[in-house]
């Protein structure tokens, strides 16, 4: 019952994040690696597990963001030569297999040492900025870029939830699976960090766009073109979040009343999420002005 309640609460929070993100279409690429599951994984874990989880979790935004970018680039090249819907699903399976291969490597499970995490975050930010700048330049030079809609708007809540039901369902599956696995299966903290970065939500989100039979191929390409610019910047936001919230949870003073302590930790988590969302908005509006 406890796991069901936690999964429900986490899913409702994620649905709210999805709704806020819908106001800014250019944020879609950044939102692929939004650290919703990462934050909840920290919140529901014991203090002693947080640092080793963070060490491996830091790899996940890089791996997931890169695979999302690869997915979109490959779809651009093949979508007009192959049936788009089967292609979207086959590519999702392919990058899922590739993800499993990558995260099984010893280098990932060794994680990023605490004294190298700041350097890692700076390097990820600079690399992401360069890739985003290159993508923006190439898109602006392409005739199709004229079709991109960089404007923001606030759609109806029901429309957003209905359009994002696959992503929300996948998030619930990921969170519930993480809670069940960590509660009943013996596993190293490094594996917990990897599971907290499961890419089912971002991969499912890409498939929901690429395989959307209700939209024309041009409309689907248009949506993915916009995401291709900002997807490279998302990992930097997630990595900064992981470093900051892990450090806070690991060093904060525990309050004597458990309910107050849980509330304080959750409040800190919400503030960190809002900071991530503010950064995503700032980047999205900046990109929209180019």
MARGUSE-826597 format. One record per residue (C-alpha): chain; residue in three letters; z, x, y; residue number from 1. Coordinates in nm, 3 decimals, padded with zeros to 5 digits. Layout:
BEGIN
{"A", "ALA", {Z, X, Y}, NUM}
...
END
This chain:
BEGIN
{"A", "UNK", {00.000, 00.000, 00.000}, 1}
{"A", "UNK", {00.083, 00.289, 00.234}, 2}
{"A", "UNK", {-00.259, 00.445, 00.179}, 3}
{"A", "UNK", {-00.433, 00.111, 00.240}, 4}
{"A", "UNK", {-00.241, 00.065, 00.566}, 5}
{"A", "UNK", {-00.320, 00.417, 00.685}, 6}
{"A", "UNK", {-00.686, 00.377, 00.596}, 7}
{"A", "UNK", {-00.704, 00.046, 00.781}, 8}
{"A", "UNK", {-00.540, 00.186, 01.093}, 9}
{"A", "UNK", {-00.763, 00.493, 01.088}, 10}
{"A", "UNK", {-01.075, 00.283, 01.044}, 11}
{"A", "UNK", {-00.985, 00.056, 01.335}, 12}
{"A", "UNK", {-00.935, 00.364, 01.553}, 13}
{"A", "UNK", {-01.271, 00.501, 01.445}, 14}
{"A", "UNK", {-01.442, 00.169, 01.521}, 15}
{"A", "UNK", {-01.300, 00.192, 01.872}, 16}
{"A", "UNK", {-01.437, 00.544, 01.911}, 17}
{"A", "UNK", {-01.779, 00.427, 01.793}, 18}
{"A", "UNK", {-01.775, 00.146, 02.048}, 19}
{"A", "UNK", {-01.688, 00.379, 02.335}, 20}
{"A", "UNK", {-01.960, 00.621, 02.230}, 21}
{"A", "UNK", {-02.220, 00.343, 02.230}, 22}
{"A", "UNK", {-02.195, 00.331, 02.609}, 23}
{"A", "UNK", {-02.370, 00.668, 02.629}, 24}
{"A", "UNK", {-02.675, 00.699, 02.401}, 25}
{"A", "UNK", {-02.706, 01.073, 02.468}, 26}
{"A", "UNK", {-02.361, 01.121, 02.313}, 27}
{"A", "UNK", {-02.492, 01.029, 01.966}, 28}
{"A", "UNK", {-02.566, 01.389, 01.869}, 29}
{"A", "UNK", {-02.225, 01.509, 01.983}, 30}
{"A", "UNK", {-02.055, 01.223, 01.802}, 31}
{"A", "UNK", {-02.193, 01.336, 01.466}, 32}
{"A", "UNK", {-01.913, 01.594, 01.446}, 33}
{"A", "UNK", {-01.644, 01.401, 01.636}, 34}
{"A", "UNK", {-01.308, 01.511, 01.484}, 35}
{"A", "UNK", {-01.175, 01.166, 01.391}, 36}
{"A", "UNK", {-01.114, 01.243, 01.024}, 37}
{"A", "UNK", {-00.992, 01.593, 01.110}, 38}
{"A", "UNK", {-00.724, 01.458, 01.340}, 39}
{"A", "UNK", {-00.602, 01.195, 01.096}, 40}
{"A", "UNK", {-00.592, 01.455, 00.817}, 41}
{"A", "UNK", {-00.356, 01.666, 01.029}, 42}
{"A", "UNK", {-00.148, 01.364, 01.126}, 43}
{"A", "UNK", {-00.093, 01.256, 00.764}, 44}
{"A", "UNK", {-00.017, 01.611, 00.638}, 45}
{"A", "UNK", {00.308, 01.805, 00.624}, 46}
{"A", "UNK", {00.366, 02.071, 00.889}, 47}
{"A", "UNK", {00.349, 02.357, 00.638}, 48}
{"A", "UNK", {-00.005, 02.259, 00.538}, 49}
{"A", "UNK", {-00.153, 02.239, 00.887}, 50}
{"A", "UNK", {-00.228, 02.608, 00.954}, 51}
{"A", "UNK", {-00.401, 02.679, 00.619}, 52}
{"A", "UNK", {-00.592, 02.350, 00.648}, 53}
{"A", "UNK", {-00.711, 02.443, 00.997}, 54}
{"A", "UNK", {-00.836, 02.781, 00.877}, 55}
{"A", "UNK", {-01.097, 02.625, 00.649}, 56}
{"A", "UNK", {-01.148, 02.311, 00.856}, 57}
{"A", "UNK", {-01.287, 02.525, 01.139}, 58}
{"A", "UNK", {-01.595, 02.594, 00.929}, 59}
{"A", "UNK", {-01.674, 02.226, 00.882}, 60}
{"A", "UNK", {-01.811, 02.140, 01.230}, 61}
{"A", "UNK", {-02.044, 02.441, 01.210}, 62}
{"A", "UNK", {-02.167, 02.357, 00.862}, 63}
{"A", "UNK", {-02.198, 01.984, 00.927}, 64}
{"A", "UNK", {-02.363, 02.025, 01.267}, 65}
{"A", "UNK", {-02.615, 02.278, 01.135}, 66}
{"A", "UNK", {-02.707, 02.055, 00.840}, 67}
{"A", "UNK", {-02.745, 01.753, 01.070}, 68}
{"A", "UNK", {-02.977, 01.957, 01.291}, 69}
{"A", "UNK", {-03.175, 02.074, 00.990}, 70}
{"A", "UNK", {-03.203, 01.714, 00.869}, 71}
{"A", "UNK", {-03.350, 01.596, 01.198}, 72}
{"A", "UNK", {-03.591, 01.887, 01.234}, 73}
{"A", "UNK", {-03.716, 01.836, 00.879}, 74}
{"A", "UNK", {-03.756, 01.462, 00.936}, 75}
{"A", "UNK", {-03.964, 01.529, 01.248}, 76}
{"A", "UNK", {-04.199, 01.745, 01.046}, 77}
{"A", "UNK", {-04.236, 01.516, 00.745}, 78}
{"A", "UNK", {-04.190, 01.159, 00.869}, 79}
{"A", "UNK", {-04.557, 01.101, 00.952}, 80}
{"A", "UNK", {-04.676, 01.248, 00.624}, 81}
{"A", "UNK", {-04.433, 01.074, 00.386}, 82}
{"A", "UNK", {-04.277, 00.725, 00.369}, 83}
{"A", "UNK", {-03.987, 00.749, 00.618}, 84}
{"A", "UNK", {-03.721, 00.550, 00.430}, 85}
{"A", "UNK", {-03.746, 00.734, 00.093}, 86}
{"A", "UNK", {-03.776, 01.060, 00.287}, 87}
{"A", "UNK", {-03.455, 00.985, 00.479}, 88}
{"A", "UNK", {-03.259, 00.924, 00.158}, 89}
{"A", "UNK", {-03.406, 01.222, -00.031}, 90}
{"A", "UNK", {-03.321, 01.452, 00.257}, 91}
{"A", "UNK", {-02.968, 01.313, 00.272}, 92}
{"A", "UNK", {-02.924, 01.394, -00.096}, 93}
{"A", "UNK", {-03.071, 01.741, -00.042}, 94}
{"A", "UNK", {-02.839, 01.834, 00.245}, 95}
{"A", "UNK", {-02.541, 01.689, 00.055}, 96}
{"A", "UNK", {-02.615, 01.921, -00.236}, 97}
{"A", "UNK", {-02.658, 02.208, 00.009}, 98}
{"A", "UNK", {-02.324, 02.118, 00.171}, 99}
{"A", "UNK", {-02.148, 02.131, -00.167}, 100}
{"A", "UNK", {-02.299, 02.472, -00.236}, 101}
{"A", "UNK", {-02.197, 02.611, 00.103}, 102}
{"A", "UNK", {-01.837, 02.484, 00.101}, 103}
{"A", "UNK", {-01.781, 02.620, -00.249}, 104}
{"A", "UNK", {-01.828, 02.977, -00.123}, 105}
{"A", "UNK", {-01.523, 03.204, -00.111}, 106}
{"A", "UNK", {-01.592, 03.287, 00.253}, 107}
{"A", "UNK", {-01.537, 02.926, 00.350}, 108}
{"A", "UNK", {-01.218, 02.896, 00.147}, 109}
{"A", "UNK", {-01.076, 03.213, 00.300}, 110}
{"A", "UNK", {-01.106, 03.034, 00.634}, 111}
{"A", "UNK", {-01.086, 03.178, 00.983}, 112}
{"A", "UNK", {-00.780, 03.398, 01.038}, 113}
{"A", "UNK", {-00.544, 03.284, 01.313}, 114}
{"A", "UNK", {-00.610, 03.593, 01.524}, 115}
{"A", "UNK", {-00.986, 03.531, 01.509}, 116}
{"A", "UNK", {-00.994, 03.160, 01.583}, 117}
{"A", "UNK", {-01.030, 03.191, 01.961}, 118}
{"A", "UNK", {-01.317, 03.434, 01.918}, 119}
{"A", "UNK", {-01.474, 03.200, 01.665}, 120}
{"A", "UNK", {-01.447, 02.905, 01.904}, 121}
{"A", "UNK", {-01.606, 03.102, 02.191}, 122}
{"A", "UNK", {-01.890, 03.223, 01.968}, 123}
{"A", "UNK", {-01.955, 02.869, 01.842}, 124}
{"A", "UNK", {-01.965, 02.737, 02.198}, 125}
{"A", "UNK", {-02.208, 03.002, 02.320}, 126}
{"A", "UNK", {-02.435, 02.966, 02.016}, 127}
{"A", "UNK", {-02.434, 02.588, 02.050}, 128}
{"A", "UNK", {-02.518, 02.608, 02.420}, 129}
{"A", "UNK", {-02.814, 02.836, 02.351}, 130}
{"A", "UNK", {-02.948, 02.610, 02.075}, 131}
{"A", "UNK", {-02.901, 02.300, 02.292}, 132}
{"A", "UNK", {-03.082, 02.467, 02.582}, 133}
{"A", "UNK", {-03.370, 02.561, 02.353}, 134}
{"A", "UNK", {-03.390, 02.207, 02.214}, 135}
{"A", "UNK", {-03.380, 02.057, 02.563}, 136}
{"A", "UNK", {-03.657, 02.288, 02.681}, 137}
{"A", "UNK", {-03.878, 02.207, 02.383}, 138}
{"A", "UNK", {-03.819, 01.833, 02.414}, 139}
{"A", "UNK", {-03.887, 01.826, 02.785}, 140}
{"A", "UNK", {-04.213, 02.006, 02.717}, 141}
{"A", "UNK", {-04.314, 01.747, 02.459}, 142}
{"A", "UNK", {-04.503, 01.431, 02.550}, 143}
{"A", "UNK", {-04.267, 01.218, 02.343}, 144}
{"A", "UNK", {-03.973, 01.313, 02.560}, 145}
{"A", "UNK", {-04.095, 01.071, 02.825}, 146}
{"A", "UNK", {-03.981, 00.792, 02.594}, 147}
{"A", "UNK", {-03.620, 00.911, 02.579}, 148}
{"A", "UNK", {-03.364, 00.685, 02.742}, 149}
{"A", "UNK", {-03.092, 00.895, 02.902}, 150}
{"A", "UNK", {-02.921, 00.599, 03.074}, 151}
{"A", "UNK", {-02.580, 00.465, 02.983}, 152}
{"A", "UNK", {-02.472, 00.107, 02.921}, 153}
{"A", "UNK", {-02.191, -00.088, 02.754}, 154}
{"A", "UNK", {-02.325, -00.313, 02.477}, 155}
{"A", "UNK", {-02.138, -00.604, 02.323}, 156}
{"A", "UNK", {-01.860, -00.510, 02.082}, 157}
{"A", "UNK", {-01.996, -00.733, 01.803}, 158}
{"A", "UNK", {-02.341, -00.575, 01.832}, 159}
{"A", "UNK", {-02.198, -00.222, 01.814}, 160}
{"A", "UNK", {-01.980, -00.297, 01.512}, 161}
{"A", "UNK", {-02.267, -00.472, 01.333}, 162}
{"A", "UNK", {-02.506, -00.186, 01.406}, 163}
{"A", "UNK", {-02.253, 00.077, 01.302}, 164}
{"A", "UNK", {-02.107, -00.096, 00.997}, 165}
{"A", "UNK", {-02.245, 00.168, 00.761}, 166}
{"A", "UNK", {-02.082, 00.452, 00.953}, 167}
{"A", "UNK", {-01.753, 00.264, 00.980}, 168}
{"A", "UNK", {-01.756, 00.181, 00.609}, 169}
{"A", "UNK", {-01.831, 00.542, 00.520}, 170}
{"A", "UNK", {-01.547, 00.660, 00.742}, 171}
{"A", "UNK", {-01.308, 00.423, 00.564}, 172}
{"A", "UNK", {-01.427, 00.561, 00.229}, 173}
{"A", "UNK", {-01.379, 00.920, 00.349}, 174}
{"A", "UNK", {-01.032, 00.861, 00.490}, 175}
{"A", "UNK", {-00.918, 00.658, 00.190}, 176}
{"A", "UNK", {-01.061, 00.920, -00.046}, 177}
{"A", "UNK", {-00.886, 01.202, 00.142}, 178}
{"A", "UNK", {-00.552, 01.021, 00.136}, 179}
{"A", "UNK", {-00.581, 00.936, -00.234}, 180}
{"A", "UNK", {-00.693, 01.286, -00.332}, 181}
{"A", "UNK", {-00.421, 01.464, -00.136}, 182}
{"A", "UNK", {-00.153, 01.223, -00.258}, 183}
{"A", "UNK", {-00.230, 01.233, -00.630}, 184}
{"A", "UNK", {-00.433, 01.547, -00.704}, 185}
{"A", "UNK", {-00.300, 01.903, -00.698}, 186}
{"A", "UNK", {-00.513, 02.103, -00.456}, 187}
{"A", "UNK", {-00.493, 02.406, -00.233}, 188}
{"A", "UNK", {-00.457, 02.358, 00.139}, 189}
{"A", "UNK", {-00.794, 02.527, 00.187}, 190}
{"A", "UNK", {-00.953, 02.245, -00.013}, 191}
{"A", "UNK", {-00.769, 01.989, 00.199}, 192}
{"A", "UNK", {-00.925, 02.147, 00.506}, 193}
{"A", "UNK", {-01.271, 02.113, 00.354}, 194}
{"A", "UNK", {-01.214, 01.752, 00.252}, 195}
{"A", "UNK", {-01.103, 01.672, 00.606}, 196}
{"A", "UNK", {-01.454, 01.769, 00.713}, 197}
{"A", "UNK", {-01.646, 01.554, 00.464}, 198}
{"A", "UNK", {-01.989, 01.490, 00.619}, 199}
{"A", "UNK", {-02.048, 01.146, 00.467}, 200}
{"A", "UNK", {-02.017, 00.979, 00.807}, 201}
{"A", "UNK", {-02.263, 01.202, 01.000}, 202}
{"A", "UNK", {-02.510, 01.215, 00.711}, 203}
{"A", "UNK", {-02.484, 00.839, 00.667}, 204}
{"A", "UNK", {-02.534, 00.792, 01.040}, 205}
{"A", "UNK", {-02.855, 00.994, 01.030}, 206}
{"A", "UNK", {-02.984, 00.795, 00.733}, 207}
{"A", "UNK", {-02.904, 00.467, 00.909}, 208}
{"A", "UNK", {-03.134, 00.575, 01.194}, 209}
{"A", "UNK", {-03.408, 00.747, 00.996}, 210}
{"A", "UNK", {-03.436, 00.477, 00.728}, 211}
{"A", "UNK", {-03.402, 00.177, 00.961}, 212}
{"A", "UNK", {-03.687, -00.049, 00.854}, 213}
{"A", "UNK", {-03.620, -00.285, 01.146}, 214}
{"A", "UNK", {-03.733, -00.017, 01.394}, 215}
{"A", "UNK", {-04.073, 00.144, 01.432}, 216}
{"A", "UNK", {-04.114, 00.507, 01.333}, 217}
{"A", "UNK", {-04.163, 00.603, 01.698}, 218}
{"A", "UNK", {-03.834, 00.434, 01.790}, 219}
{"A", "UNK", {-03.653, 00.619, 01.514}, 220}
{"A", "UNK", {-03.804, 00.950, 01.619}, 221}
{"A", "UNK", {-03.707, 00.877, 01.978}, 222}
{"A", "UNK", {-03.342, 00.825, 01.880}, 223}
{"A", "UNK", {-03.336, 01.141, 01.670}, 224}
{"A", "UNK", {-03.505, 01.346, 01.943}, 225}
{"A", "UNK", {-03.219, 01.265, 02.180}, 226}
{"A", "UNK", {-02.961, 01.357, 01.915}, 227}
{"A", "UNK", {-03.135, 01.688, 01.847}, 228}
{"A", "UNK", {-03.047, 01.816, 02.194}, 229}
{"A", "UNK", {-02.672, 01.755, 02.180}, 230}
{"A", "UNK", {-02.596, 01.796, 01.809}, 231}
{"A", "UNK", {-02.563, 02.173, 01.862}, 232}
{"A", "UNK", {-02.282, 02.122, 02.117}, 233}
{"A", "UNK", {-02.071, 01.893, 01.900}, 234}
{"A", "UNK", {-01.919, 02.168, 01.681}, 235}
{"A", "UNK", {-01.771, 02.343, 01.985}, 236}
{"A", "UNK", {-01.587, 02.024, 02.084}, 237}
{"A", "UNK", {-01.458, 01.972, 01.730}, 238}
{"A", "UNK", {-01.351, 02.336, 01.687}, 239}
{"A", "UNK", {-01.159, 02.330, 02.015}, 240}
{"A", "UNK", {-00.987, 02.009, 01.902}, 241}
{"A", "UNK", {-00.893, 02.158, 01.564}, 242}
{"A", "UNK", {-00.747, 02.472, 01.721}, 243}
{"A", "UNK", {-00.551, 02.281, 01.984}, 244}
{"A", "UNK", {-00.410, 01.996, 01.777}, 245}
{"A", "UNK", {-00.326, 02.223, 01.481}, 246}
{"A", "UNK", {-00.137, 02.458, 01.709}, 247}
{"A", "UNK", {00.052, 02.170, 01.869}, 248}
{"A", "UNK", {00.145, 02.002, 01.540}, 249}
{"A", "UNK", {00.250, 02.335, 01.392}, 250}
{"A", "UNK", {00.472, 02.448, 01.679}, 251}
{"A", "UNK", {00.615, 02.129, 01.830}, 252}
{"A", "UNK", {00.982, 02.046, 01.800}, 253}
{"A", "UNK", {01.050, 01.766, 01.552}, 254}
{"A", "UNK", {01.231, 01.467, 01.701}, 255}
{"A", "UNK", {01.548, 01.355, 01.519}, 256}
{"A", "UNK", {01.428, 00.995, 01.477}, 257}
{"A", "UNK", {01.131, 00.980, 01.234}, 258}
{"A", "UNK", {00.969, 00.677, 01.398}, 259}
{"A", "UNK", {00.980, 00.841, 01.742}, 260}
{"A", "UNK", {00.850, 01.167, 01.598}, 261}
{"A", "UNK", {00.555, 00.989, 01.434}, 262}
{"A", "UNK", {00.482, 00.804, 01.759}, 263}
{"A", "UNK", {00.491, 01.128, 01.959}, 264}
{"A", "UNK", {00.253, 01.299, 01.718}, 265}
{"A", "UNK", {00.017, 01.002, 01.725}, 266}
{"A", "UNK", {00.025, 00.992, 02.106}, 267}
{"A", "UNK", {-00.069, 01.361, 02.114}, 268}
{"A", "UNK", {-00.354, 01.290, 01.873}, 269}
{"A", "UNK", {-00.488, 01.009, 02.092}, 270}
{"A", "UNK", {-00.470, 01.231, 02.401}, 271}
{"A", "UNK", {-00.662, 01.502, 02.215}, 272}
{"A", "UNK", {-00.927, 01.251, 02.106}, 273}
{"A", "UNK", {-00.960, 01.122, 02.463}, 274}
{"A", "UNK", {-01.003, 01.480, 02.584}, 275}
{"A", "UNK", {-01.281, 01.529, 02.326}, 276}
{"A", "UNK", {-01.447, 01.208, 02.436}, 277}
{"A", "UNK", {-01.424, 01.311, 02.802}, 278}
{"A", "UNK", {-01.587, 01.644, 02.717}, 279}
{"A", "UNK", {-01.861, 01.462, 02.525}, 280}
{"A", "UNK", {-01.924, 01.231, 02.821}, 281}
{"A", "UNK", {-01.942, 01.525, 03.060}, 282}
{"A", "UNK", {-02.190, 01.710, 02.840}, 283}
{"A", "UNK", {-02.398, 01.395, 02.784}, 284}
{"A", "UNK", {-02.427, 01.321, 03.155}, 285}
{"A", "UNK", {-02.508, 01.687, 03.226}, 286}
{"A", "UNK", {-02.786, 01.683, 02.968}, 287}
{"A", "UNK", {-02.916, 01.358, 03.109}, 288}
{"A", "UNK", {-02.967, 01.518, 03.449}, 289}
{"A", "UNK", {-03.206, 01.786, 03.322}, 290}
END
